[in-house]
Amino acid sequence: MTKDYCGIEHDKNPEGVKATDKFARRINYLRVSVTDRCNLRCFYCMPENGICQLNHKQILRYEELLRVIRISSENGIDKVRITGGEPLVRKGIIDFIKDVAKIKAINDLTLTTNGIMLADMAKDIFDAGLKRLNISIDSLKERTYSKITRSGYLKKVLAGLQKAYEVGFHPIKINVVVIRGLNDDEVTDFAKMTQERPYCVRFIEYMPIGDKNNWDKKLFVPSLEIRSKINRYKQLEPVTKTDKSSPSSDYKFAGAPGTVGFISPLSKHFCLMCNRLRLTADGKLRSCLFSENEVDIKDALRSGKDDEHISKIILDSISGKPEGHEKLSESANKKRSMYSIGG
């Protein structure tokens, strides 16, 4: 076993791995969306007036999600990320985390949240077995945060970040979608956070996901430009990459406890090392974020199919994973927005 810079172990040569696609990529990472609902209305993700939400019968029950995770773990999946929408809004999420943490083959369990409910829930989800967090924070300025998210909850988010740090989550990754003219003037301020605490601040290129997310190529800021801005403040040094499947290119300031990462789905594809499979809240398996191809697993779960049948669906989805995606355009992924896929 080896450890990456954030202290997470990775098994480089697992035995008996089934979850390998036709391009010899080991698929060991399952992102599980538990809901399409969210308590924010980020302009690049959701319509201002919200969405036509899935009803309870349409989304997978917790026992169904657990069954897919368990069977996936028997086929080589050892990393699970819980996503949404906003996963903390779904009732029963703490018990669900406890149940996922009990699956022995899952050695890396994490969750992505917008942080609004985190101050109240951080200790409970930590005690449930979750030790890593990704927190989405697109601005450190109240007015800008409110404009991007259509809410005034920045103080709650920052309180949640502080509570997560106090509780002992490590690493804490802060995800920042960079948008020209809105928050691109804050990238250095975000990077400076890594000089005080061991945060992993990651800048994500603004992506065209969905047909109603107001994507405008004039708002796109490439990672190279973001890094250049930060380097004008202080030079970043590259961090040796031990987890080759990670989409982030990581750097740090000399002597800093944290790191600065760049995720570049548009300017620098990372498809060749992709190890991900996604399960949507409504029971679809997706092997590529930017492909509209998906495989239904809900019907099999609800029609009494045995584990072997479910396993075949999972492995078939992995086998159908494309080698990569074409250059993204303004119309990429028309059928689903990010909230309905899972962040």
Secondary structure by P-SEA (a helix, b strand, c coil): ccccccccccccccccccccccccccccbbbbbccccccccccccccccccccccccccccaaaaaaaaaaaaaacccbbbbbccccccccaaaaaaaaaaacccccccccccccccccccaaaaaaaccccbbbbbccccaaaaaaacccccaaaaaaaaaaaaaaccccbbbbbbccccccccaaaaaaacccccccbbbbbccccccccccccccccccaaaaaaaaaaabbbbbccccccccccbbbbccccccbbbbbbcccccccccccbbbbcccbbbbccccccbbbbaaaaaaacccaaaaaaaaaaaaaaccccccccccccccccccccccc
